């Protein structure tokens, strides 16, 4: 890499050489042109002076006198003089015998002079065997031309003079270039010295040395730059110390929190992980490694990919090394990163499992005596006929016994569908005919309440693969709920299909669900209208069972409801 001083020096050198060459060339051309003109003027003056002395001899045609005068004057002024008559014959020459000389009528300068013009020519002379500069003038007497007088000058003398002049100009130019370059070198060093100091200081700052200062004695823009640089280093030092303090504080907070925390880039590389995360995965020194090499669970991989794809926060339960965690995955848009927080819910899951096991065990234990009680009640009903008070009490006992039996059955069903290891028995069937068959169970109830029932489908031959017995439980519960809470109007089911899903809506025109209760209706034992639910014989577990069966089929269920307008359940099932 070239230094700045070298670049400045070389650029100035090229500019100076270029400009100096232009000056020398154009100056030399101008001087040469001026000198040539001066020489022509001098030769013209000499020629005119010579003609003044020659005219008398020309009029009298004294050739000998003409030749003698030519030689005498040529010798005196050291210039060759030639006199030519109108026919081109040489009648006088200062250097040679005119009689031995060729006819000059075809010489270019003679031809111009014969036409009354000034003839100028630079050419080789066969007579003197040298290149000459010629200037010929017509000899006019009373406006008539009687001959031609020509003076000539050795071109070599003229060239030597110009060569000497050119050498002098080149020497002077070289001197000017040297002086100028010395000045440029001095200026360049003074300019680049503080810049070099700034460069060295910047390198030290980049290496972490914020105490370095740049001192410049000048009062120009570079001095201002140096002062600003010093101010910048002070500011950077303060900011750097602040960042370090904040980073240490953040690391302390991250390390001290009991939840596991990990930050990953878009490629799945771990950027940051706290001690708790290392304990969770039972590995240390994970930063900089791909998450696939330190945590193998598929659920974690899906969580990371879904967050990155959807660019939104996701909360999900995952299992890592026999521990359960409620994870909160957040997408950081500004950095295209994902931050995941692990909250240990292993104990909670254990308690839930204990509750489930208790519910299952107690349900199994209760089912047998309840069945026996129901049998004895049916036997006793025939024996108390006629006793109105006994019949009344028997009906109350029977109703509550049936409710207990339904509750036990629903608890067993809920425990079954909540089991993560549940195995569904898939079969292919016509969804329209399936719902039509389920609806026949409720014909009597629909007639008793004078309710209409509709099934609408864009394709009555549409087939789906699902667990037919589990799905039957879903529609029994939803249709039964619709009938229970609808006093007039209708129950309608609409079936629509897409490439990947079947969308089914179950809609009634009943009393509706309050807005505050909509988000909780799928919770176990949650009752919106407790008095009416108990009157209708509900257990509060039906919708929870429905939700888990739909989730087991990788589907979704949502609810929309308005008071005194009705309720709509929206089910989306994948076409397997």
TIDO-46644 format. One record per residue (C-alpha): z, y, x. Coordinates in Angstrom, 2 decimals, padded with zeros to 5 digits, always signed. Example, Ala and Ser with C-alpha at 12.3 -4.5 7.8 and 13.67 -1.06 7.14 Angstrom:
residues 2
(node (+007.80,-004.50,+012.30))
(node (+007.14,-001.06,+013.67))
end
This chain:
residues 576
(node (+000.00,+000.00,+000.00))
(node (-001.03,+003.37,+001.43))
(node (+001.67,+006.00,+001.86))
(node (+001.43,+009.26,-000.06))
(node (+001.22,+011.32,+003.15))
(node (-001.74,+009.24,+004.35))
(node (-003.50,+009.66,+001.00))
(node (-002.99,+013.43,+001.04))
(node (-004.10,+013.73,+004.69))
(node (-007.20,+011.58,+004.20))
(node (-008.19,+013.39,+001.01))
(node (-007.86,+016.79,+002.72))
(node (-009.75,+015.47,+005.75))
(node (-012.65,+014.34,+003.56))
(node (-012.71,+017.66,+001.68))
(node (-012.58,+019.70,+004.90))
(node (-015.31,+017.62,+006.56))
(node (-017.50,+017.90,+003.49))
(node (-017.06,+021.66,+003.08))
(node (-017.41,+022.32,+006.84))
(node (-020.62,+020.28,+006.96))
(node (-022.01,+022.24,+004.01))
(node (-021.11,+025.55,+005.67))
(node (-022.66,+024.56,+009.03))
(node (-025.86,+023.25,+007.40))
(node (-026.41,+026.22,+005.11))
(node (-025.36,+028.75,+007.76))
(node (-027.69,+027.20,+010.29))
(node (-030.57,+027.29,+007.81))
(node (-029.93,+030.93,+006.96))
(node (-029.59,+031.95,+010.62))
(node (-032.71,+029.98,+011.56))
(node (-034.65,+031.64,+008.74))
(node (-033.40,+035.11,+009.74))
(node (-034.17,+034.50,+013.39))
(node (-037.66,+033.26,+012.59))
(node (-038.27,+036.39,+010.52))
(node (-036.93,+038.56,+013.32))
(node (-039.19,+036.80,+015.80))
(node (-042.19,+037.32,+013.49))
(node (-041.33,+041.00,+013.13))
(node (-041.02,+041.41,+016.91))
(node (-044.31,+039.61,+017.54))
(node (-045.94,+041.80,+014.89))
(node (-044.65,+044.95,+016.58))
(node (-045.85,+043.75,+019.98))
(node (-049.22,+042.88,+018.53))
(node (-049.58,+046.31,+016.93))
(node (-048.63,+048.00,+020.21))
(node (-051.13,+045.90,+022.11))
(node (-053.90,+046.73,+019.58))
(node (-053.25,+050.44,+020.09))
(node (-054.19,+050.07,+023.76))
(node (-057.01,+047.64,+023.05))
(node (-059.01,+049.50,+020.40))
(node (-061.02,+051.64,+022.84))
(node (-062.19,+048.56,+024.74))
(node (-063.08,+046.79,+021.49))
(node (-065.22,+049.68,+020.31))
(node (-067.07,+049.78,+023.64))
(node (-067.19,+045.96,+023.84))
(node (-065.74,+045.94,+027.35))
(node (-064.89,+042.26,+027.59))
(node (-063.71,+042.43,+031.20))
(node (-061.37,+045.28,+030.45))
(node (-060.08,+043.42,+027.41))
(node (-059.27,+040.29,+029.43))
(node (-057.65,+042.32,+032.25))
(node (-055.53,+044.32,+029.80))
(node (-054.51,+041.12,+028.04))
(node (-053.39,+039.45,+031.27))
(node (-051.54,+042.54,+032.48))
(node (-049.59,+043.12,+029.31))
(node (-048.91,+039.37,+028.80))
(node (-047.50,+039.11,+032.28))
(node (-045.35,+042.21,+031.77))
(node (-043.75,+041.06,+028.46))
(node (-043.93,+037.32,+029.25))
(node (-045.77,+036.52,+026.01))
(node (-049.16,+034.92,+025.68))
(node (-051.81,+037.21,+024.19))
(node (-055.25,+036.14,+023.02))
(node (-058.14,+038.32,+021.76))
(node (-060.89,+036.75,+019.62))
(node (-064.08,+038.39,+018.34))
(node (-065.40,+038.04,+014.82))
(node (-067.24,+034.82,+015.74))
(node (-064.13,+033.13,+017.02))
(node (-065.04,+033.50,+020.67))
(node (-062.11,+034.15,+022.99))
(node (-062.75,+037.41,+024.88))
(node (-059.30,+037.78,+026.40))
(node (-056.31,+035.58,+027.14))
(node (-053.19,+036.25,+029.19))
(node (-052.79,+032.63,+030.33))
(node (-056.34,+031.18,+030.73))
(node (-059.97,+032.03,+031.45))
(node (-061.58,+032.96,+028.13))
(node (-064.87,+031.38,+029.12))
(node (-063.29,+027.93,+029.39))
(node (-061.51,+028.14,+026.09))
(node (-062.75,+026.63,+022.82))
(node (-063.94,+028.65,+019.89))
(node (-060.88,+029.71,+017.83))
(node (-062.59,+030.50,+014.56))
(node (-061.12,+027.38,+012.86))
(node (-057.56,+028.06,+013.95))
(node (-055.46,+028.53,+010.81))
(node (-053.88,+031.80,+011.97))
(node (-057.35,+033.14,+012.99))
(node (-058.84,+032.27,+009.60))
(node (-056.10,+034.23,+007.81))
(node (-056.52,+037.20,+010.15))
(node (-060.32,+037.24,+009.61))
(node (-059.51,+037.61,+005.89))
(node (-057.40,+040.67,+006.65))
(node (-054.04,+038.86,+006.41))
(node (-051.25,+038.19,+008.88))
(node (-051.81,+034.71,+010.25))
(node (-048.75,+032.65,+011.21))
(node (-048.77,+029.12,+012.57))
(node (-046.62,+026.69,+014.56))
(node (-048.71,+024.02,+016.32))
(node (-049.54,+022.32,+019.57))
(node (-051.71,+024.23,+022.02))
(node (-054.30,+022.18,+023.92))
(node (-054.69,+025.01,+026.39))
(node (-051.10,+025.25,+027.62))
(node (-050.15,+021.73,+026.53))
(node (-047.11,+022.96,+024.58))
(node (-046.04,+023.67,+021.01))
(node (-046.45,+027.35,+020.25))
(node (-045.61,+029.89,+017.56))
(node (-048.70,+031.98,+016.75))
(node (-049.03,+035.36,+015.01))
(node (-052.55,+036.77,+014.54))
(node (-053.49,+040.25,+013.26))
(node (-056.92,+041.68,+012.42))
(node (-058.04,+044.56,+014.72))
(node (-058.97,+047.24,+012.20))
(node (-060.80,+050.46,+012.99))
(node (-061.55,+052.67,+010.00))
(node (-060.70,+049.77,+007.70))
(node (-063.23,+047.53,+009.44))
(node (-062.26,+044.38,+011.33))
(node (-063.64,+044.20,+014.87))
(node (-061.71,+041.22,+016.12))
(node (-058.43,+039.35,+016.18))
(node (-055.44,+039.85,+018.44))
(node (-052.99,+036.97,+018.61))
(node (-049.62,+036.75,+020.28))
(node (-047.76,+033.47,+020.75))
(node (-044.29,+032.33,+021.74))
(node (-043.20,+029.01,+023.14))
(node (-041.58,+027.01,+020.36))
(node (-039.38,+025.19,+022.90))
(node (-037.66,+028.48,+023.78))
(node (-037.02,+029.09,+020.11))
(node (-035.69,+025.51,+019.60))
(node (-033.42,+025.77,+022.65))
(node (-031.93,+028.93,+021.26))
(node (-031.36,+027.32,+017.87))
(node (-029.89,+024.20,+019.51))
(node (-027.43,+026.32,+021.45))
(node (-026.54,+028.14,+018.26))
(node (-026.02,+024.83,+016.39))
(node (-023.79,+023.45,+019.15))
(node (-021.73,+026.62,+019.09))
(node (-021.36,+026.40,+015.31))
(node (-020.33,+022.73,+015.51))
(node (-017.77,+023.46,+018.21))
(node (-016.37,+026.31,+016.16))
(node (-016.26,+024.08,+013.06))
(node (-014.42,+021.34,+014.94))
(node (-011.87,+023.87,+016.11))
(node (-011.39,+025.10,+012.55))
(node (-011.08,+021.47,+011.30))
(node (-008.46,+020.63,+013.92))
(node (-006.41,+023.74,+013.14))
(node (-006.71,+023.10,+009.41))
(node (-005.74,+019.43,+009.73))
(node (-002.70,+020.34,+011.80))
(node (-001.69,+022.68,+008.98))
(node (-002.38,+019.95,+006.38))
(node (-000.34,+017.44,+008.37))
(node (+002.58,+019.85,+008.56))
(node (+002.30,+020.62,+004.83))
(node (+002.01,+016.92,+003.95))
(node (+005.10,+015.99,+005.92))
(node (+007.11,+018.76,+004.32))
(node (+005.87,+017.66,+000.89))
(node (+006.40,+013.90,+001.26))
(node (+009.70,+013.99,+003.09))
(node (+011.77,+014.85,-000.03))
(node (+009.61,+012.48,-002.09))
(node (+010.42,+009.67,+000.35))
(node (+014.10,+010.57,+000.01))
(node (+013.76,+010.35,-003.77))
(node (+011.97,+006.99,-003.47))
(node (+014.71,+005.54,-001.25))
(node (+017.38,+006.93,-003.58))
(node (+015.62,+005.42,-006.62))
(node (+015.54,+002.01,-004.90))
(node (+019.28,+002.26,-004.21))
(node (+019.93,+003.20,-007.84))
(node (+017.85,+000.20,-008.97))
(node (+020.04,-001.96,-006.72))
(node (+023.16,-000.60,-008.45))
(node (+024.23,+002.21,-006.09))
(node (+024.83,+005.18,-008.40))
(node (+026.76,+007.25,-005.81))
(node (+023.70,+008.20,-003.75))
(node (+022.60,+011.85,-003.79))
(node (+019.35,+013.57,-002.75))
(node (+019.54,+016.87,-000.84))
(node (+016.47,+019.13,-000.69))
(node (+016.59,+022.54,+001.04))
(node (+013.51,+024.02,-000.63))
(node (+013.54,+025.93,-003.92))
(node (+010.38,+024.55,-005.46))
(node (+009.66,+021.95,-008.16))
(node (+010.69,+019.08,-005.86))
(node (+014.14,+020.65,-005.46))
(node (+014.37,+020.83,-009.26))
(node (+013.32,+017.17,-009.43))
(node (+016.01,+016.26,-006.89))
(node (+018.71,+018.08,-008.87))
(node (+017.59,+016.36,-012.08))
(node (+017.61,+013.02,-010.24))
(node (+021.19,+013.59,-009.14))
(node (+022.18,+014.50,-012.71))
(node (+020.39,+011.38,-013.97))
(node (+022.26,+009.10,-011.52))
(node (+025.57,+010.57,-012.65))
(node (+024.63,+010.00,-016.28))
(node (+023.40,+006.47,-015.54))
(node (+026.64,+005.72,-013.74))
(node (+028.67,+006.80,-016.77))
(node (+026.43,+004.86,-019.17))
(node (+026.46,+001.78,-016.95))
(node (+030.25,+001.82,-016.77))
(node (+030.37,+002.26,-020.55))
(node (+027.97,-000.68,-021.08))
(node (+030.01,-002.87,-018.74))
(node (+033.19,-001.92,-020.61))
(node (+031.57,-002.65,-023.97))
(node (+030.15,-005.93,-022.69))
(node (+033.54,-007.04,-021.39))
(node (+035.11,-006.07,-024.71))
(node (+032.42,-007.95,-026.63))
(node (+032.81,-011.01,-024.41))
(node (+036.56,-010.88,-024.98))
(node (+036.06,-010.72,-028.75))
(node (+033.46,-013.51,-028.76))
(node (+035.65,-015.70,-026.56))
(node (+038.75,-015.11,-028.65))
(node (+037.26,-015.93,-032.06))
(node (+038.03,-019.41,-033.34))
(node (+034.56,-019.97,-034.79))
(node (+031.76,-021.26,-032.61))
(node (+029.00,-018.71,-031.91))
(node (+025.58,-019.16,-030.36))
(node (+022.62,-016.81,-029.95))
(node (+019.08,-018.17,-029.46))
(node (+015.71,-016.59,-028.77))
(node (+012.55,-017.41,-030.70))
(node (+011.79,-020.31,-028.33))
(node (+015.14,-021.95,-029.02))
(node (+016.67,-021.00,-025.67))
(node (+020.43,-020.35,-025.76))
(node (+021.13,-016.76,-024.74))
(node (+024.85,-016.62,-025.46))
(node (+027.52,-019.16,-026.45))
(node (+031.30,-018.83,-026.65))
(node (+033.91,-021.33,-025.54))
(node (+034.41,-022.70,-029.06))
(node (+030.71,-023.59,-029.33))
(node (+030.95,-025.45,-026.02))
(node (+033.89,-027.41,-027.43))
(node (+031.97,-028.23,-030.60))
(node (+029.00,-029.72,-028.71))
(node (+031.28,-031.05,-025.94))
(node (+029.09,-029.51,-023.23))
(node (+029.53,-026.60,-020.83))
(node (+027.07,-024.23,-019.11))
(node (+024.61,-024.23,-022.00))
(node (+023.25,-020.67,-021.56))
(node (+019.59,-020.65,-020.55))
(node (+018.98,-024.19,-021.83))
(node (+016.97,-025.24,-024.90))
(node (+019.22,-026.11,-027.85))
(node (+017.43,-029.46,-028.30))
(node (+018.97,-030.64,-025.02))
(node (+022.55,-029.86,-025.99))
(node (+022.69,-030.43,-029.76))
(node (+020.69,-033.28,-031.28))
(node (+021.49,-032.91,-034.98))
(node (+018.38,-032.54,-037.13))
(node (+020.26,-030.32,-039.59))
(node (+020.86,-027.73,-036.85))
(node (+017.18,-027.81,-035.86))
(node (+016.11,-027.29,-039.49))
(node (+018.61,-024.44,-039.87))
(node (+017.25,-022.64,-036.80))
(node (+013.59,-023.12,-037.79))
(node (+014.16,-022.03,-041.41))
(node (+015.96,-018.86,-040.29))
(node (+013.21,-017.99,-037.83))
(node (+010.47,-018.73,-040.36))
(node (+011.98,-016.94,-043.36))
(node (+013.52,-014.11,-041.25))
(node (+016.65,-013.99,-043.39))
(node (+020.26,-015.17,-043.33))
(node (+020.99,-018.77,-044.33))
(node (+024.34,-020.43,-045.04))
(node (+024.42,-024.20,-044.80))
(node (+026.79,-027.12,-044.16))
(node (+025.96,-029.26,-041.14))
(node (+027.66,-032.12,-039.32))
(node (+028.07,-032.15,-035.51))
(node (+029.87,-034.96,-033.68))
(node (+031.79,-036.17,-036.78))
(node (+032.85,-032.63,-037.62))
(node (+031.71,-030.57,-040.58))
(node (+030.84,-026.89,-040.25))
(node (+029.85,-024.16,-042.64))
(node (+027.19,-022.35,-040.60))
(node (+025.98,-018.81,-041.13))
(node (+022.59,-018.27,-039.50))
(node (+021.41,-014.66,-039.16))
(node (+018.00,-013.35,-038.03))
(node (+018.04,-010.33,-035.66))
(node (+014.71,-008.65,-036.38))
(node (+014.86,-006.08,-033.54))
(node (+015.11,-008.83,-030.90))
(node (+013.50,-011.73,-032.74))
(node (+016.65,-013.77,-032.16))
(node (+018.90,-016.00,-034.25))
(node (+022.71,-015.86,-034.21))
(node (+024.58,-018.83,-035.71))
(node (+028.30,-018.89,-036.51))
(node (+030.15,-022.22,-036.94))
(node (+033.18,-022.34,-039.26))
(node (+035.04,-025.65,-039.06))
(node (+035.50,-027.13,-042.55))
(node (+036.28,-030.65,-041.43))
(node (+039.75,-030.58,-042.99))
(node (+038.36,-029.13,-046.20))
(node (+035.73,-031.88,-046.34))
(node (+038.46,-034.44,-045.78))
(node (+040.47,-032.98,-048.65))
(node (+037.36,-033.00,-050.84))
(node (+036.80,-036.62,-049.95))
(node (+040.42,-037.42,-050.78))
(node (+039.96,-035.67,-054.14))
(node (+036.74,-037.59,-054.76))
(node (+038.38,-040.86,-053.82))
(node (+041.35,-040.03,-056.03))
(node (+039.04,-039.15,-058.92))
(node (+037.07,-042.36,-058.46))
(node (+040.19,-044.52,-058.13))
(node (+041.97,-042.98,-061.07))
(node (+038.78,-043.16,-063.15))
(node (+038.48,-046.85,-062.40))
(node (+042.15,-047.36,-063.19))
(node (+041.94,-045.41,-066.45))
(node (+038.72,-047.00,-067.69))
(node (+040.27,-050.40,-068.39))
(node (+043.35,-049.23,-070.39))
(node (+041.26,-046.65,-072.26))
(node (+038.79,-049.33,-073.25))
(node (+041.69,-051.48,-074.44))
(node (+043.20,-048.55,-076.38))
(node (+039.86,-047.87,-078.04))
(node (+039.59,-051.54,-079.03))
(node (+043.05,-051.59,-080.52))
(node (+042.36,-048.32,-082.36))
(node (+039.24,-049.78,-083.96))
(node (+041.32,-052.82,-085.00))
(node (+044.14,-050.70,-086.40))
(node (+041.79,-048.47,-088.43))
(node (+041.10,-051.32,-090.85))
(node (+044.84,-051.91,-091.32))
(node (+045.78,-048.32,-092.18))
(node (+043.13,-047.76,-094.82))
(node (+044.67,-046.12,-097.84))
(node (+047.35,-044.34,-095.83))
(node (+045.85,-040.86,-095.48))
(node (+048.42,-039.64,-092.96))
(node (+047.94,-042.70,-090.75))
(node (+044.14,-042.38,-091.03))
(node (+044.39,-038.71,-089.99))
(node (+046.46,-039.55,-086.92))
(node (+044.19,-042.47,-086.08))
(node (+041.14,-040.17,-086.11))
(node (+042.89,-037.67,-083.81))
(node (+043.89,-040.44,-081.41))
(node (+040.37,-041.92,-081.50))
(node (+038.73,-038.52,-080.83))
(node (+040.92,-037.84,-077.81))
(node (+040.52,-041.39,-076.55))
(node (+036.73,-041.03,-076.74))
(node (+037.00,-037.71,-074.88))
(node (+039.07,-039.37,-072.15))
(node (+036.52,-042.20,-071.90))
(node (+033.67,-039.65,-071.63))
(node (+035.62,-037.75,-068.98))
(node (+036.19,-040.91,-066.95))
(node (+032.51,-041.87,-067.23))
(node (+031.42,-038.37,-066.19))
(node (+033.81,-038.42,-063.22))
(node (+032.38,-041.73,-062.06))
(node (+028.84,-040.44,-062.53))
(node (+029.63,-037.20,-060.64))
(node (+031.23,-039.11,-057.77))
(node (+028.12,-041.27,-057.56))
(node (+025.61,-038.39,-057.48))
(node (+027.74,-036.37,-055.03))
(node (+027.61,-039.21,-052.52))
(node (+025.35,-038.14,-049.63))
(node (+024.33,-041.73,-049.07))
(node (+023.17,-042.27,-052.64))
(node (+020.00,-044.33,-052.93))
(node (+017.54,-043.31,-055.60))
(node (+015.31,-045.93,-057.20))
(node (+011.92,-044.25,-057.43))
(node (+009.29,-045.23,-059.95))
(node (+006.16,-043.53,-061.27))
(node (+006.09,-042.52,-064.95))
(node (+004.54,-040.07,-067.39))
(node (+006.88,-037.07,-067.54))
(node (+005.68,-035.93,-070.99))
(node (+006.24,-039.34,-072.63))
(node (+009.54,-039.69,-070.76))
(node (+010.93,-036.45,-072.25))
(node (+009.51,-037.39,-075.65))
(node (+011.44,-040.69,-075.56))
(node (+014.66,-038.94,-074.46))
(node (+014.36,-036.46,-077.34))
(node (+014.40,-039.31,-079.89))
(node (+018.07,-039.87,-079.10))
(node (+018.82,-036.45,-080.61))
(node (+016.73,-036.65,-083.78))
(node (+019.80,-037.01,-086.00))
(node (+021.65,-034.12,-084.34))
(node (+018.55,-031.90,-084.61))
(node (+018.17,-032.72,-088.29))
(node (+021.88,-032.13,-088.96))
(node (+021.61,-028.58,-087.58))
(node (+018.08,-028.02,-088.91))
(node (+016.72,-027.24,-085.39))
(node (+013.11,-027.55,-084.28))
(node (+012.20,-029.39,-081.08))
(node (+008.99,-028.72,-079.06))
(node (+007.43,-030.21,-075.92))
(node (+004.55,-028.26,-074.34))
(node (+002.55,-029.42,-071.32))
(node (-000.67,-028.32,-069.59))
(node (-001.32,-032.00,-068.81))
(node (+000.15,-034.71,-071.08))
(node (-000.94,-037.39,-068.58))
(node (+000.99,-035.82,-065.69))
(node (+002.92,-038.39,-063.68))
(node (+005.92,-038.03,-061.38))
(node (+007.86,-040.28,-059.01))
(node (+011.63,-040.12,-059.55))
(node (+014.73,-042.15,-060.38))
(node (+014.07,-042.53,-064.11))
(node (+017.67,-043.38,-065.02))
(node (+019.14,-040.43,-063.11))
(node (+016.53,-038.06,-064.48))
(node (+017.25,-039.34,-067.99))
(node (+020.88,-038.24,-067.53))
(node (+019.64,-034.74,-066.63))
(node (+017.62,-034.26,-069.82))
(node (+020.26,-035.89,-072.03))
(node (+022.84,-033.39,-070.78))
(node (+020.56,-030.35,-071.02))
(node (+019.15,-031.18,-074.47))
(node (+022.63,-032.07,-075.73))
(node (+023.99,-028.72,-074.44))
(node (+021.12,-026.86,-076.10))
(node (+021.89,-028.50,-079.47))
(node (+025.66,-027.91,-079.13))
(node (+025.33,-024.16,-078.53))
(node (+022.38,-023.43,-080.85))
(node (+023.10,-022.90,-084.53))
(node (+019.57,-021.99,-085.61))
(node (+016.09,-021.78,-084.11))
(node (+014.68,-024.35,-081.75))
(node (+014.89,-026.27,-078.48))
(node (+011.65,-026.14,-076.46))
(node (+010.61,-027.87,-073.24))
(node (+007.62,-026.59,-071.22))
(node (+005.97,-028.59,-068.44))
(node (+003.67,-027.02,-065.84))
(node (+002.33,-028.45,-062.62))
(node (+001.15,-027.09,-059.26))
(node (-000.12,-028.81,-056.11))
(node (+003.37,-029.71,-054.83))
(node (+005.80,-029.22,-057.72))
(node (+006.38,-029.88,-061.41))
(node (+008.07,-026.97,-063.18))
(node (+010.06,-027.83,-066.31))
(node (+011.94,-025.33,-068.47))
(node (+014.46,-026.29,-071.19))
(node (+014.99,-023.31,-073.49))
(node (+017.15,-022.80,-076.56))
(node (+017.81,-019.94,-078.99))
(node (+021.58,-020.34,-078.94))
(node (+024.58,-018.15,-078.27))
(node (+023.73,-017.62,-074.60))
(node (+025.98,-017.40,-071.53))
(node (+027.84,-014.23,-070.45))
(node (+026.44,-012.68,-067.27))
(node (+029.72,-013.18,-065.37))
(node (+029.66,-016.91,-066.10))
(node (+026.01,-017.67,-065.23))
(node (+026.67,-018.22,-061.50))
(node (+029.57,-020.63,-062.20))
(node (+028.28,-022.94,-064.90))
(node (+027.36,-025.67,-062.40))
(node (+030.95,-025.89,-061.11))
(node (+032.87,-028.99,-062.14))
(node (+035.24,-028.53,-065.12))
(node (+034.02,-024.96,-065.64))
(node (+033.88,-024.16,-069.37))
(node (+032.30,-020.97,-070.72))
(node (+033.60,-021.30,-074.29))
(node (+036.58,-023.64,-073.92))
(node (+037.45,-023.83,-077.61))
(node (+033.88,-024.67,-078.68))
(node (+033.37,-027.06,-075.77))
(node (+036.48,-029.03,-076.65))
(node (+035.47,-029.00,-080.33))
(node (+032.03,-030.37,-079.40))
(node (+033.60,-032.96,-077.10))
(node (+032.42,-031.58,-073.75))
(node (+034.06,-032.47,-070.41))
(node (+032.84,-029.59,-068.24))
(node (+031.11,-032.01,-065.81))
(node (+027.66,-032.37,-067.37))
(node (+025.94,-029.44,-065.62))
(node (+027.53,-030.32,-062.29))
(node (+026.06,-033.83,-062.65))
(node (+022.68,-032.31,-063.56))
(node (+022.68,-030.07,-060.48))
(node (+023.49,-032.90,-058.07))
(node (+020.85,-035.20,-059.54))
(node (+018.20,-032.47,-059.13))
(node (+019.36,-031.80,-055.56))
(node (+019.21,-035.54,-054.82))
(node (+015.53,-035.38,-055.83))
(node (+014.97,-032.42,-053.39))
(node (+014.46,-030.12,-056.36))
(node (+016.04,-026.89,-057.60))
(node (+017.59,-025.76,-060.88))
(node (+018.23,-022.21,-062.06))
(node (+019.46,-020.69,-065.28))
(node (+018.53,-017.54,-067.20))
(node (+020.51,-016.47,-070.22))
(node (+021.18,-013.57,-072.60))
(node (+023.94,-013.34,-075.17))
(node (+022.73,-014.10,-078.73))
(node (+019.17,-014.63,-077.40))
(node (+019.33,-017.99,-075.71))
(node (+019.46,-019.91,-072.44))
(node (+016.68,-021.25,-070.23))
(node (+017.13,-023.88,-067.50))
(node (+014.32,-023.88,-064.88))
(node (+013.81,-027.12,-062.96))
(node (+011.42,-027.54,-060.02))
(node (+010.79,-031.14,-058.87))
(node (+008.52,-032.15,-055.98))
(node (+005.59,-034.41,-056.71))
(node (+006.45,-037.30,-054.40))
end
